[in-house]
Amino acid sequence: MPKYLAALFAILLAAPAAAQHHGRGGHSYAPLLQRPIKALSADDIAGLRAGRGMMLALPAELNRYPGPMHVLEHAAALGLNAAQKQAIERQMADMRAEAMALGERIISGEEALEKLFLSAGADAAAVDRLTAELGALWGKLRATHLAAHVATRAVLSGAQIAQYQKLRGYEAGTHRH
């Protein structure tokens, strides 16, 4: 992943937290000082460890590429047959295993970055190396979740995808095909 994309992704990921803690009201980052890894909230760490999507697959989800977890939640309403259900369960398990492994690597990388700055030993080369590694890991994690949506869509019929859209509350006719 090019360095500028990794940096952009890191900025986009941090923006919501920054907005909450350093907004117009003069809030500070002080509450973040209590975090063991300043860049990750407890919810972020839990999500990474559990292999959760953390909204990384929104381009797929909101453009008619259903996610395996939500398809399984609506299996009866979608009329999944046994083969479909088994295929999607396998996709879900594979995606979760890969996402959990990547999540642990991301947590370790963020921890290494934290320790680098905590030690007052940060220099441009070390920062460049660690952020490039983290950018690549975040990219792989996102690709893992997006690929699961692609694989899930391939198992479903057009009618099942349309039903999924209704069950999830997405307005018909607003999605590109």
SERO-34529 format. One line per field, with one value per residue: z, x, y of N, C-alpha, C, CB in turn; residue in one letter. Coordinates in pm, 1 decimal, decimal comma. Atoms other than C-alpha are relative to their C-alpha. Last residue first. Glycine has a CB too. Example, Ala and Ser with C-alpha at 12.3 -4.5 7.8 and 13.67 -1.06 7.14 Angstrom:
2
n.w	-6,0; 0,0;
n.u	-82,0; 89,0;
n.v	-119,0; -119,0;
ca.w	714,0; 780,0;
ca.u	1367,0; 1230,0;
ca.v	-106,0; -450,0;
c.w	73,0; 0,0;
c.u	-77,0; 90,0;
c.v	109,0; 120,0;
cb.w	-141,5; 124,6;
cb.u	41,4; -99,2;
cb.v	46,2; 2,7;
code	S; A;
END
This chain:
177
n.w	32,1; 136,8; 14,7; -22,4; 109,5; 134,4; 94,9; 104,4; -0,1; -62,4; -140,7; -73,8; 0,6; -99,0; -130,5; -11,8; -22,1; -138,4; -86,7; 9,1; 122,8; -7,3; -43,4; 103,7; 111,0; -44,9; -0,4; 140,1; 59,0; -54,2; 75,5; 129,7; -21,3; -50,9; 115,8; 75,5; -80,2; 11,4; 135,6; 4,8; -78,4; 77,1; 113,9; -49,1; -38,2; 125,8; 57,9; -76,7; 7,2; 136,6; 18,0; -77,9; 63,1; 123,3; 107,0; 133,5; 100,2; 53,2; -31,1; -145,0; -44,4; 66,2; -76,3; -131,0; 30,0; 31,1; -127,1; -66,8; 71,6; -28,9; -140,6; -5,6; 55,8; -100,3; -112,3; 40,0; 8,3; -137,0; -59,9; 59,3; -39,8; -140,7; -12,1; 60,7; -87,2; -123,4; 32,5; 24,4; -131,6; -66,1; 69,2; -29,2; -141,0; -14,9; 64,1; -82,6; -1,4; 35,7; 59,5; 134,2; 80,2; 22,8; 82,2; 70,5; -94,9; -91,1; 78,3; 7,5; -133,6; -43,1; -86,5; -138,8; -27,8; 37,0; 145,6; 46,3; -66,5; 46,4; 145,4; 40,2; 125,2; 104,9; 113,3; -36,8; 120,8; 43,1; 144,9; 33,2; -53,2; 72,6; 136,9; -5,7; -30,6; 118,0; 100,4; -45,7; -115,3; 3,9; 128,2; 16,4; 136,3; 13,4; 86,3; -81,1; -69,5; 75,7; -29,8; -132,6; 16,4; 20,8; -62,9; -70,9; -139,7; -19,8; 83,9; 26,5; -111,1; -129,8; -3,6; -17,5; -138,5; -91,8; 2,2; -123,5; -114,5; 1,8; -33,9; -143,0; -73,9; 13,0; -83,7; -139,1; -30,8; -14,7; -129,6; 0,4; 0,0;
n.u	-19,5; -46,9; -129,3; -105,6; -19,0; -8,1; 104,7; -59,2; 54,3; -98,4; -16,4; 121,3; 6,6; -98,8; 63,1; 105,8; -67,8; -47,6; 116,5; 42,4; 73,1; 141,3; 77,9; -8,2; 89,6; 138,4; 25,4; 0,4; 125,0; 106,6; 0,9; 63,3; 143,7; 56,0; 17,8; 115,1; 119,7; 29,3; 48,4; 137,9; 84,9; 17,3; 86,8; 138,1; 44,5; 17,5; 127,8; 113,8; 6,5; 34,3; 141,4; 77,4; -11,9; 78,0; -64,3; 59,6; -97,0; -63,1; -143,3; -14,8; 13,8; -102,2; -124,6; 17,6; -3,8; -139,7; -72,0; 37,4; -63,7; -144,0; -14,9; 22,8; -120,2; -106,8; 29,3; -43,7; -146,2; -51,0; 15,5; -100,0; -132,6; -21,6; -18,5; -128,9; -104,5; -1,9; -56,3; -142,2; -60,9; -13,8; -102,8; -130,1; -30,2; -31,1; -129,8; -107,3; 2,8; -124,9; 23,8; -57,7; 73,9; 136,8; 0,9; 129,1; 102,0; 29,1; 73,9; 138,7; 60,4; 35,1; -101,7; 31,9; -89,6; 58,7; 12,4; 97,0; 130,6; 66,5; 22,6; 116,9; 56,5; -101,8; 41,5; -35,0; -15,0; 119,2; 14,5; 115,2; -22,0; -110,7; 43,7; 94,0; -77,9; -81,5; 90,4; 29,3; 89,1; 109,1; 70,3; 75,2; -42,6; -130,8; -1,1; 23,3; -123,4; -68,0; 60,0; -32,4; -28,0; -139,1; -32,6; -126,1; 22,2; 16,3; 91,9; -71,7; -84,6; 65,8; 112,5; -52,7; -45,9; 114,7; 81,4; -15,3; 33,1; 144,3; 67,2; -22,1; 83,6; 138,5; 15,7; -8,1; 126,6; 103,6; -5,9; -81,2; 84,7;
n.v	143,0; 22,2; 62,9; -99,4; -93,0; 58,5; -41,2; -81,9; -135,3; -89,0; 38,1; -37,2; -146,0; -45,5; 21,1; -100,6; -128,4; 0,1; -18,7; -140,1; -32,8; -38,1; 116,0; 102,9; -37,4; 22,8; 144,9; 43,9; -48,7; 84,5; 125,6; -24,9; -20,2; 125,5; 88,3; -50,2; 26,7; 143,3; 25,6; -50,4; 91,3; 123,9; -30,3; -9,4; 134,8; 73,7; -42,1; 52,4; 146,5; 37,6; -34,8; 97,6; 131,8; 7,9; -75,4; -6,3; 43,3; -121,6; 8,8; -1,6; -138,3; -80,0; 14,7; -64,9; -142,6; -31,7; 2,2; -124,9; -110,0; 4,2; -39,4; -145,3; -63,4; 13,7; -88,7; -133,4; 4,7; 5,3; -133,2; -88,5; 48,4; -33,5; -144,8; -32,0; 54,6; -78,2; -130,9; 23,5; 26,8; -129,8; -79,1; 59,9; -28,1; -142,1; -23,0; 56,2; 145,5; 67,0; 130,7; 0,8; -97,3; 49,3; 120,6; -1,0; -47,6; 111,6; 99,3; -44,4; 3,4; 134,9; 58,6; 31,8; 111,9; 128,6; 9,4; -99,5; 13,6; 122,2; -10,6; -78,8; 50,7; 1,4; -83,2; -136,7; -80,2; -73,7; 9,8; 83,9; 135,3; 62,3; 27,3; 112,3; 120,2; 32,1; 57,6; 136,2; 6,5; 97,4; -4,7; -125,2; -32,6; 66,2; 118,9; 119,7; 35,2; 105,2; 131,4; 54,1; 142,0; 39,5; 127,9; -7,5; -32,2; -143,6; -75,2; -123,9; -41,7; 11,7; -92,8; -135,0; -12,7; -2,6; -121,3; -77,1; 84,7; 25,1; -124,7; -24,9; 93,8; -43,7; -118,9; 43,6; 67,4; -101,4; -67,1; -121,2; -117,0;
ca.w	-1015,4; -843,3; -529,8; -461,0; -619,3; -307,6; 20,5; 260,0; 568,1; 635,9; 568,0; 246,2; 110,7; 213,9; 14,6; -295,3; -239,4; -200,4; -523,5; -710,6; -587,8; -319,5; -321,8; -524,0; -288,4; 1,8; -176,7; -254,5; 104,1; 237,4; 2,1; 158,8; 508,7; 409,0; 200,3; 507,6; 715,0; 439,7; 420,9; 799,6; 785,4; 500,9; 683,4; 1000,9; 822,1; 654,5; 990,3; 1154,5; 884,4; 846,7; 1221,8; 1252,4; 968,1; 1093,4; 1445,3; 1764,2; 2059,6; 2323,2; 2483,0; 2486,9; 2117,0; 2020,0; 2278,3; 2116,9; 1771,7; 1905,2; 2064,0; 1735,7; 1565,0; 1826,6; 1798,3; 1419,9; 1437,9; 1670,8; 1431,7; 1137,1; 1314,7; 1411,4; 1055,7; 909,2; 1151,5; 1104,6; 726,5; 725,9; 971,6; 777,1; 444,3; 594,8; 737,6; 396,9; 217,9; 474,3; 453,8; 76,1; 66,8; 321,2; 137,3; 238,4; 238,1; 295,9; 592,2; 736,3; 693,6; 827,9; 1090,6; 846,8; 584,7; 847,9; 933,9; 570,6; 456,1; 165,5; -149,4; -272,3; -267,8; 97,5; 231,7; -19,3; 29,4; 403,6; 443,3; 705,1; 925,0; 1231,0; 1061,7; 1372,4; 1393,2; 1768,3; 1855,6; 1626,1; 1766,8; 2127,5; 2053,3; 1885,6; 2171,8; 2426,5; 2222,0; 1994,2; 1908,1; 2269,9; 2330,9; 2708,0; 2716,1; 3013,8; 2816,3; 2587,0; 2845,7; 2820,9; 2445,8; 2513,6; 2481,7; 2381,2; 2293,7; 1925,9; 1917,7; 2057,5; 2223,6; 2012,4; 1687,0; 1754,7; 1807,6; 1482,9; 1291,5; 1397,6; 1132,6; 860,8; 955,7; 960,5; 621,1; 476,2; 612,3; 467,6; 136,7; 131,7; 206,9; -92,1; 0,0;
ca.u	-2594,6; -2615,5; -2824,2; -3099,2; -3379,9; -3496,1; -3425,2; -3205,8; -3389,9; -3177,5; -3469,9; -3553,2; -3197,7; -3180,8; -3499,0; -3338,7; -3026,9; -3242,6; -3429,0; -3101,2; -2986,5; -2723,2; -2392,5; -2197,8; -2316,2; -2149,9; -1814,7; -1818,0; -1916,5; -1635,8; -1394,2; -1488,7; -1410,3; -1071,9; -992,5; -1051,1; -816,9; -554,9; -572,5; -543,5; -236,4; -77,9; -136,0; 10,5; 328,2; 362,7; 300,3; 573,9; 836,0; 768,8; 768,8; 1098,6; 1254,8; 1123,5; 1253,5; 1082,5; 1305,9; 1114,9; 1041,8; 668,3; 684,3; 824,7; 608,1; 288,9; 409,6; 485,5; 138,1; -19,9; 172,2; 71,6; -295,0; -270,5; -114,5; -391,1; -650,9; -486,7; -524,9; -884,1; -967,0; -826,4; -1024,4; -1338,2; -1320,4; -1270,9; -1557,4; -1790,2; -1705,6; -1768,8; -2103,1; -2185,7; -2116,6; -2313,9; -2613,1; -2610,0; -2587,3; -2868,1; -3105,3; -3134,7; -3492,8; -3399,4; -3636,2; -3492,2; -3127,0; -3175,1; -2898,1; -2694,8; -2721,9; -2622,2; -2303,8; -2218,2; -2234,4; -2455,4; -2308,0; -2589,7; -2409,9; -2444,9; -2282,2; -1996,4; -1889,0; -1956,7; -1702,7; -1475,0; -1773,0; -1605,8; -1636,5; -1578,3; -1285,5; -1329,5; -980,6; -1016,1; -1357,5; -1237,1; -937,6; -1154,0; -1405,9; -1126,6; -1021,6; -720,2; -476,5; -367,4; -266,6; -288,1; -566,0; -568,9; -411,0; -713,9; -914,9; -659,1; -704,2; -862,5; -1201,2; -1205,0; -1575,1; -1492,2; -1370,3; -1069,0; -1199,8; -1496,8; -1354,1; -1026,0; -1201,4; -1395,1; -1080,4; -851,5; -961,9; -967,8; -617,8; -484,1; -641,8; -486,6; -143,7; -168,9; -285,7; 3,1; 252,1; 147,5; 0,0;
ca.v	-238,0; 96,3; 118,7; 367,7; 166,4; -6,9; 166,3; -29,2; -147,7; -456,5; -690,1; -505,8; -525,4; -891,8; -958,0; -804,5; -1016,0; -1326,3; -1247,6; -1202,6; -1542,7; -1582,7; -1774,7; -1515,9; -1241,6; -1421,1; -1442,5; -1069,4; -986,6; -1207,8; -1031,0; -696,6; -824,0; -964,6; -655,2; -437,8; -650,6; -650,4; -270,2; -237,1; -463,1; -263,9; 62,9; -84,4; -194,1; 146,5; 314,6; 108,6; 169,1; 542,2; 595,8; 409,8; 611,3; 946,6; 901,8; 796,8; 714,0; 910,7; 570,4; 648,0; 731,1; 393,0; 219,4; 353,3; 249,0; -99,0; -114,6; -10,6; -290,1; -545,3; -442,4; -462,2; -809,8; -925,0; -787,2; -962,7; -1296,5; -1213,0; -1107,2; -1429,6; -1646,0; -1433,7; -1450,4; -1828,3; -1881,4; -1650,9; -1811,1; -2156,4; -2041,9; -1892,3; -2220,0; -2423,3; -2190,1; -2198,3; -2577,5; -2616,4; -2383,4; -2020,2; -1897,9; -1535,0; -1507,7; -1828,9; -1725,7; -1371,8; -1383,6; -1594,9; -1321,0; -1065,3; -1254,2; -1328,3; -966,8; -873,8; -719,1; -494,7; -161,1; -60,8; -375,7; -367,4; -6,8; -51,5; -331,8; -173,9; -85,8; -242,6; -582,5; -788,4; -1030,9; -1075,1; -947,7; -646,1; -560,9; -593,6; -371,2; -107,7; -121,7; -67,7; 233,8; 221,4; 503,6; 558,9; 197,9; 143,4; 404,0; 640,0; 923,7; 922,9; 1115,5; 1400,8; 1449,5; 1784,1; 1941,2; 2305,7; 2304,0; 2323,6; 1966,5; 1787,8; 1473,8; 1370,2; 1500,9; 1324,9; 994,3; 1033,3; 1142,0; 856,9; 607,9; 871,9; 986,7; 631,2; 560,7; 875,4; 779,2; 429,5; 572,8; 822,1; 546,4; 339,1; 0,0;
c.w	-84,4; -20,5; -146,0; -19,4; 20,1; -100,8; -136,7; -102,4; -102,0; -1,5; 74,1; 148,7; 80,4; 11,7; 112,5; 135,2; 16,3; 32,9; 147,2; 91,5; 0,7; -137,8; -6,1; 32,2; -106,3; -111,8; 39,7; -7,6; -145,8; -55,2; 50,7; -83,4; -132,0; 17,5; 41,1; -119,7; -74,7; 79,4; -20,9; -138,4; -0,7; 74,4; -83,5; -112,9; 46,7; 28,5; -133,9; -61,1; 70,4; -11,8; -138,6; -14,9; 73,8; -62,8; -127,2; -93,3; -141,3; -102,9; -39,3; 41,1; 150,5; 48,4; -60,5; 79,4; 128,7; -30,3; -21,8; 135,2; 63,1; -66,6; 37,6; 142,4; 2,0; -48,5; 106,9; 112,5; -39,5; 0,6; 143,0; 63,9; -55,3; 46,2; 144,1; 15,9; -53,9; 91,5; 125,0; -33,0; -13,6; 140,7; 71,6; -64,2; 35,7; 143,5; 12,9; -59,1; 77,6; -0,5; -44,2; -71,3; -143,4; -91,5; -32,6; -86,5; -61,0; 104,8; 90,1; -84,0; -6,2; 136,4; 52,4; 76,1; 146,8; 5,6; -45,4; -152,0; -59,3; 54,4; -57,5; -150,9; -45,9; -135,2; -111,4; -114,7; 22,4; -118,0; -52,8; -150,6; -38,2; 46,7; -82,3; -139,8; 3,7; 21,7; -127,5; -98,6; 43,1; 128,4; -7,6; -126,8; -39,5; -137,7; -2,7; -81,5; 82,6; 68,2; -70,8; 29,8; 134,3; -22,8; -28,9; 74,4; 81,0; 145,7; 36,3; -91,1; -23,3; 110,8; 134,7; 9,4; 25,3; 146,4; 94,4; 7,7; 129,4; 118,9; 5,7; 44,5; 150,0; 80,2; -4,6; 93,3; 144,3; 28,9; 17,2; 134,2; 0,0;
c.u	121,2; 22,7; 34,6; 138,9; 110,7; 21,3; 24,9; -107,5; 62,2; -45,7; 95,0; 15,5; -121,3; -5,5; 91,8; -70,8; -103,4; 72,5; 42,0; -117,2; -32,9; -60,6; -150,9; -84,9; -3,9; -98,2; -143,3; -34,2; -11,2; -135,9; -108,5; -9,4; -73,3; -150,7; -61,3; -28,2; -125,1; -126,3; -36,9; -60,0; -146,0; -90,7; -28,2; -97,7; -145,2; -49,5; -25,6; -133,7; -124,9; -19,0; -46,4; -149,5; -83,4; 4,0; -78,5; 87,2; -54,1; 107,7; 76,6; 146,9; 17,0; -6,3; 112,6; 130,7; -12,8; 16,0; 148,1; 71,1; -29,2; 73,9; 147,9; 17,8; -12,7; 128,2; 106,7; -22,4; 56,1; 153,4; 54,3; -5,1; 109,3; 138,9; 32,8; 31,6; 139,2; 113,1; 14,9; 70,0; 150,7; 57,4; 24,3; 112,7; 137,7; 42,1; 41,9; 137,7; 121,9; -19,2; 128,1; -22,3; 52,2; -77,3; -141,6; -18,0; -139,5; -103,9; -36,8; -85,1; -148,0; -68,5; -43,1; 116,5; -18,3; 96,2; -33,7; -16,7; -104,7; -142,7; -69,7; -16,6; -122,7; -56,4; 104,0; -23,8; 37,6; 30,8; -122,7; -19,5; -112,8; 21,2; 107,1; -46,8; -90,1; 75,2; 75,3; -93,1; -17,1; -82,4; -119,6; -84,8; -85,4; 62,1; 139,3; 4,9; -13,5; 128,9; 69,2; -67,8; 23,2; 9,9; 144,9; 34,3; 128,3; -12,4; -3,5; -84,3; 73,1; 80,8; -70,0; -112,8; 51,7; 42,3; -119,7; -95,0; 2,1; -44,1; -150,4; -70,4; 14,1; -93,0; -144,1; -21,9; -2,3; -135,5; -110,9; -9,3; 89,7;
c.v	-18,5; -148,3; -19,5; -58,4; 101,9; 110,6; -60,8; 31,8; 93,5; 145,7; 93,5; -29,4; 48,0; 152,4; 47,1; -11,2; 110,9; 130,4; 3,7; 29,8; 149,3; 24,0; 27,5; -122,5; -109,4; 31,3; -31,2; -148,7; -44,6; 43,1; -94,2; -127,8; 22,7; 12,1; -133,4; -89,9; 44,5; -34,9; -145,9; -24,7; 45,4; -97,6; -124,3; 29,6; 1,9; -142,2; -67,4; 40,2; -53,1; -151,3; -42,7; 25,7; -104,4; -138,8; -26,5; 82,0; 5,8; -35,0; 126,0; 0,2; 12,6; 144,7; 82,7; -2,1; 81,6; 149,0; 35,1; 10,7; 134,7; 115,1; 2,7; 50,6; 152,7; 66,3; -5,1; 100,4; 136,4; -1,6; 2,9; 139,0; 91,5; -44,3; 37,1; 148,7; 34,7; -46,6; 85,6; 132,3; -21,0; -17,1; 133,0; 81,5; -54,4; 31,2; 146,6; 28,0; -49,4; -151,0; -68,8; -132,8; 6,1; 94,5; -48,4; -124,6; -7,6; 38,7; -118,3; -94,4; 37,4; -4,8; -135,3; -62,8; -36,4; -118,2; -141,5; 2,4; 93,6; -6,5; -122,9; 15,8; 78,9; -41,7; 7,8; 99,0; 144,6; 90,9; 70,9; -16,7; -95,2; -143,5; -68,9; -38,9; -122,6; -130,9; -38,2; -69,4; -145,7; 7,1; -94,2; 3,0; 120,3; 23,6; -62,6; -128,7; -127,0; -45,2; -115,9; -133,9; -67,9; -149,7; -34,6; -127,6; 3,9; 38,7; 146,2; 87,8; 131,5; 64,5; -3,1; 100,9; 140,6; 16,3; -1,9; 118,6; 80,3; -83,7; -20,8; 127,3; 22,6; -90,8; 50,0; 118,5; -47,6; -63,3; 102,1; 72,5; 123,8;
cb.w	-71,6; -28,9; 72,7; 139,7; -24,5; -34,4; -11,2; -66,1; 133,9; -71,1; 9,8; -55,9; -145,1; -39,4; 19,4; -114,7; -117,4; 24,6; -23,3; -142,9; -12,9; 85,0; 142,3; -19,5; -63,5; 124,3; 95,2; -67,1; 9,5; 154,3; 8,7; -77,1; 93,9; 133,6; -70,3; -46,7; 136,6; 50,1; -101,3; 34,7; 145,0; -28,3; -87,3; 107,5; 111,0; -80,1; -17,0; 144,1; 62,5; -97,4; 20,1; 148,9; -4,4; -99,5; -16,5; 6,4; 29,8; 114,7; -70,3; 61,6; -41,4; -152,9; 6,3; 80,6; -99,0; -119,8; 67,3; 19,0; -143,4; -46,1; 93,4; -52,0; -144,4; 31,5; 60,3; -126,5; -101,1; 73,4; -0,9; -151,9; -49,0; 87,6; -47,3; -148,9; 13,4; 72,6; -102,8; -115,1; 65,9; 6,2; -146,6; -49,8; 92,9; -39,8; -148,6; 16,3; -145,3; 97,3; -117,0; 7,1; 64,1; 134,1; 70,2; -87,1; 43,8; 69,2; -122,8; -57,2; 95,4; 3,6; 115,7; 4,5; -32,7; -136,6; -66,6; 47,8; 149,4; 43,4; -71,9; 61,8; 15,9; 38,6; 48,1; 43,9; -75,9; 115,6; -40,6; 60,8; 152,0; 18,6; -67,9; 88,1; 134,2; -30,6; -33,5; 141,3; -32,8; -20,3; -110,7; -1,3; -102,2; 24,9; -143,6; 69,3; 89,0; -141,0; -38,3; 105,8; -90,0; 119,6; -50,0; 95,3; 60,2; -74,1; 9,4; -63,4; 28,7; 33,1; -110,6; -114,9; 31,3; -15,5; -137,7; 12,8; 9,6; -129,2; -101,2; 30,5; -35,8; -147,8; -45,3; 28,5; -94,9; -125,5; 17,3; -113,7; 122,3;
cb.u	-121,4; 130,0; 2,8; -11,5; -124,9; -128,0; -6,5; 121,3; 15,9; 134,4; 51,2; -122,3; -6,7; 143,7; -35,8; -101,9; 96,6; 93,0; -103,0; -37,0; -130,9; -15,8; 40,2; 143,7; 45,1; -32,0; 96,5; 137,9; -8,1; -0,6; 136,7; 77,7; -23,7; 66,0; 134,3; 24,3; 8,9; 120,3; 104,7; -4,6; 51,1; 136,8; 63,2; -11,0; 90,3; 133,3; -3,2; 7,0; 126,1; 108,7; -22,6; 40,1; 146,9; 50,4; 151,4; -141,4; 45,4; 61,4; 60,9; -71,1; -135,1; -17,1; 41,5; -112,2; -112,0; 49,3; -13,4; -154,0; -44,6; 59,6; -78,0; -141,6; 24,9; 26,1; -133,0; -73,8; 45,1; -55,3; -148,2; -21,6; 21,9; -108,3; -126,2; 0,5; -15,4; -135,3; -87,6; 19,6; -65,1; -136,1; -41,5; 4,4; -107,7; -121,2; -5,3; -19,3; -2,0; 112,5; -92,6; 148,4; 8,2; -74,8; 76,3; -11,8; 30,2; 128,5; 84,0; -6,9; 74,8; 123,1; 30,6; -117,7; 150,8; -55,8; 128,9; 41,3; 14,0; 79,9; 132,6; 8,2; -36,8; 112,7; -31,0; 145,3; -124,0; -56,5; -4,8; -125,4; 13,8; 129,1; -40,8; -120,9; 73,5; 99,7; -112,5; -63,0; -137,7; 55,3; 95,4; 95,4; -17,7; -14,3; -45,2; -133,5; 42,8; 30,6; -145,8; -38,9; 121,0; 86,7; -94,0; -2,8; -93,9; -120,0; -137,6; 138,5; 99,3; -24,7; -98,9; 93,9; 109,7; -81,5; -48,1; 141,8; 97,3; -40,0; 35,0; 150,2; 36,7; -42,0; 96,4; 136,3; -22,5; -8,1; 133,7; -43,7; -96,6;
cb.v	-58,2; 80,0; -132,2; 57,9; 70,6; -81,0; 153,5; -71,4; 58,6; -12,6; -143,0; -74,8; 53,5; -46,6; -148,8; -15,3; 32,7; -119,8; -112,6; 34,6; -86,0; 124,8; -39,9; -42,0; 133,3; 86,2; -71,1; 27,5; 154,1; 5,9; -68,4; 106,9; 118,8; -38,9; -23,7; 144,9; 71,3; -84,4; 41,0; 151,5; -9,4; -65,8; 107,8; 108,2; -57,4; -4,2; 151,5; 48,8; -62,5; 47,7; 152,2; 5,3; -44,0; 102,1; -39,4; 59,6; -139,3; 83,6; -119,9; -119,8; 55,3; -6,3; -147,1; -70,1; 37,5; -84,3; -139,1; 8,0; 0,8; -133,0; -97,0; 35,5; -49,4; -148,8; -34,9; 44,9; -107,3; -124,5; 42,3; 10,6; -145,1; -65,1; 75,5; -39,0; -153,3; -10,7; 72,0; -102,2; -124,4; 72,2; 25,7; -146,0; -61,6; 86,1; -40,6; -150,3; -58,1; 39,2; 13,5; 29,9; 138,2; -16,5; -110,0; 125,6; 144,6; -47,0; -47,9; 140,4; 95,3; -84,8; 92,5; -92,3; 35,7; 9,7; 45,9; 136,7; 27,6; -125,6; 20,9; 135,1; -145,8; -93,0; 138,8; 6,0; -4,2; 82,4; -143,1; 58,8; 4,7; 81,3; 128,2; 35,6; 15,7; 114,6; 99,3; 1,8; 64,1; -142,5; -32,5; 116,9; -124,2; -150,4; 36,4; 10,3; 113,6; 48,6; 0,8; 99,6; -19,8; 41,3; -112,4; 113,7; -98,8; 48,2; -57,5; -28,2; -106,2; -145,0; -32,5; 36,4; -103,8; -127,7; 23,6; 48,7; -117,9; -69,3; 109,6; 9,6; -144,8; 2,1; 111,2; -66,5; -118,6; 85,9; 67,3; 93,1; -0,5;
code	H; R; H; T; G; A; E; Y; G; R; L; K; Q; Y; Q; A; I; Q; A; G; S; L; V; A; R; T; A; V; H; A; A; L; H; T; A; R; L; K; G; W; L; A; G; L; E; A; T; L; R; D; V; A; A; A; D; A; G; A; S; L; F; L; K; E; L; A; E; E; G; S; I; I; R; E; G; L; A; M; A; E; A; R; M; D; A; M; Q; R; E; I; A; Q; K; Q; A; A; N; L; G; L; A; A; A; H; E; L; V; H; M; P; G; P; Y; R; N; L; E; A; P; L; A; L; M; M; G; R; G; A; R; L; G; A; I; D; D; A; S; L; A; K; I; P; R; Q; L; L; P; A; Y; S; H; G; G; R; G; H; H; Q; A; A; A; P; A; A; L; L; I; A; F; L; A; A; L; Y; K; P; M;
END
